[in-house]
Amino acid sequence: MKTIKFFDENTQQWWSPVTGGSNIPALNDLLTQFGLAFSDRIYAGTYSLPDVTLDDNTKPRDFPYLSGSSLARYPSHARVLSVTLHDQVAEVTTESIKEVDDIAILALLEGEC
């Protein structure tokens, strides 16, 4: 938990957050009608888009994925971007870096609203 401590300028003390982030259960309730759901794991790292070439024949730069959940469920017809990222939960609890492959972070859906 040392890695998520921060210094609060107002109280002049070091704090460890008890909770943070989004209300994933509420978001999952909202997204269930689209066949989507977020996982309870948190990931971070950088990724690049596979098989993408820009107009000037160069590859795009790496993109940061600073901290966020992955997709646990998505429709079978969705186009999904899966990447390799670091498991932040393992990093905080065991203080070791664990790389995980095939983390779904983006699903593109097509259809009528």
Beta strands, then each sheet from edge to edge (+ up, - down):
strand 1: 6-8
strand 2: 13-15
strand 3: 37-47
strand 4: 63-73
strand 5: 79-87
strand 6: 99-108
sheet 1: 1+ 2-
sheet 2: 4+ 3- 5+ 6-
end
